[in-house]
Amino acid sequence: MTVDIGQLAPNLEPEFTQWRTGEGDAAEWALVADASAEGGRAIAQVSKDKTNYRFPLAIYKPFSGKDLEVLVRFKPVTGTVDQAGGIAVRVVTPDDYYVLRANALEDNVRFYRVEGQRKQLGGADVKVAPNVWHTLALKAEGDRFSISYDGKMLFTAKDNTFAGPGKVALWTKADSVTHFDTIAITPLD
């Protein structure tokens, strides 16, 4: 299933709801014009709140699953604290999920378990250019996770903390203004 961004309302309702992990202002997701995006529109986290432990989530309401593959195309646009974008899976609450993210200020891709606090489960140092479209893919099968960036397999990780189904979400950090123009979800069970 592919989210049809061209059919979304400007506030993303009713397909998405907005959550936030951590502190600071509420998440602020919107549909924005972007000439470089597929279809000329993108979903963006637009708040510039600089709270470091602030993770806005755009929860995709129509789908819940456990074993799945999610691919997003994203572009880090601005941010002084961070320029990150990612995919959250098996989202149960604003404080309980797995997240795969890429960061243009740190030039790395990291996979975390979030249980109130983040715990890194895997990572790789790779170039994440700002204002350039990239892809992130996360395949979750049971307790095994496979991570790809720009079409290249980076690493795998194992964890069984969140063994049941949950929501899929877009994710950013702090003042990251990040655009997303492709969200493809493939159930594997």
N, C-alpha and C positions, 0 to 999 in steps of 0.2 A: 504494500500500500504506500502510495506517495501522497504527501500532504499537498493539496493544490493551493499554493500561496496566493495565486491570482484570484481565488474565490473567497479569501478571508476578509472579514470586516476590519476596518482600521484599528479597532481595539482588540482584535483576534477572537472575540467571543462569537459564537458559543463553543468553538473548537478548542480553545486554550483557556486555562486559568493561570493566574500569576501568583507564585509563592516566592518566599525568600528564606534562605538559610542564613543564620547569623544575625548581624546587627545592622543598624543604619536604616535608610529610607526603604520603603516598599519597592518591590520590583516594578519596572516601568517598561513594558514591552509594547511595541506598536508595529504597524505595517508602514514601511517607508519606501519612497521612490529611490531607486538605485539603477542608473543607466547600465551599469556593468553586470547587474543580476539577471539571471534567467527570467524572462518575462518582465523585466524592468522594475520589479518590486522585491522587497526582502522583509523578513521579520527582524526587528532590531531591539536590543536592550538599549534604551536611550538615556537612562538616568546617569548622571555623572557624579553620584555620591561616592566620595573617596574612602568610605569606611572599608578598611582592609579585610575584615572578616565578614563580608557581605556577598552572598551568592544568589543572584536572581535566577529564578526558574520559570520557564514557560511550559506548563504541563499540558501535554496533548491528551484531551479528555476522551476521545472516542476509542482509545486502544489501551488495553492492559495485557501484559504478557510476561513470561519468565524466560523462555528460550527464544531468542530473536537475534536479528542482525539489524543494526541501525546505521545508516549513512547520512551524514550532513555535509553540505558545502557551506563554508563560512568564510567571512572576511573580517579580520581585526581592523577596525577603523581608527579609533582613538582610545586614549586612556593614559594617565600618568602613573597611577598606582599599578594598573595591570592592563593588558590587551589580550584577553583570553576569551575563548569560546569552547563550548563542548556539548556533550551528550550525557544525560543522566538516564539510567535505566533502573528498573525494579524500584521506582520511587514509591515509597509507602507513606511517608510524611515529609515535611520540609527539612527534616533532620536525619532521614534514613534512606540511603540510596547508594548506588555506584555512579561514579562520574569519570568520564574520559575527557580530558581537556588539552588544548594546545595553547601556548602562550608566546606571543610575538616579542615581548620584552625579555623573556628568559630563554627563547629559542629552545623549547622543549615540549614534549608530550608526556603527560602524567596520567595514571589511572589511580583513583582513590576509592576507598570505602568511606562513606560519611555516616557516622553514628553520633550525631551531635558535634563531633570533631572529625576532621579529615585524617585518614591514615593512608599513606601512599602504599600501593600494592605493586606498582611497576612504573617504569619510565624510560624515556630515551631522549637524548639531546639531538635535536634536528632544527634546521633553519625554518622558522615560521615568519615569513615576510609580512609586514603590515601592509594594508591596502591591496592585498593579493588574495584571490580566492584559493582556498585549500579544501581538502576533504578529510574527514575523520570517519572511521568505521569501527564499530564495536560489535563483536559477535559474542553473545552470552549463551552458553550451553551448560546447564547444571552449574557446577562450581568452576568452570573453565571459561576464561575470557580471552579473546584474540583481538589485538589492537592493530589497526592500519592507519597510515597517514599518507595522503596524496597517492593512494594506490599501492603503497609498499607496506608489507607486513613488518611491524616493528618489534612486538613482543607479545608474550602471553602471561597470564596471571591466574592464580587459583584462589578462591575464597568461597565459603559457603554461608556467610552471615545472613544474606538475604536470599533464601532458597525458594521463596514463593514468587508469584507474579506481582507486578507493580506497573506504574505508569512510565511513560517515556517523556523526557523533557529536554528543552534547550537550556543551556547553563552559561552564565558568565560570572565574572568576579569584579567586585568593587566598582570602579568607574569605567570599566570596559564598555565601549560602544562597539558592538559586534553585529554584523549582518549575516543572516542565514537565508539562502535562497533555495535550498533543496533539503527535504527531510523524507527519507525512504525507510520504511519499517517492514521487515520481512519476518513473520512468525516462523519459528522452526519446530514448534510442537503441534 
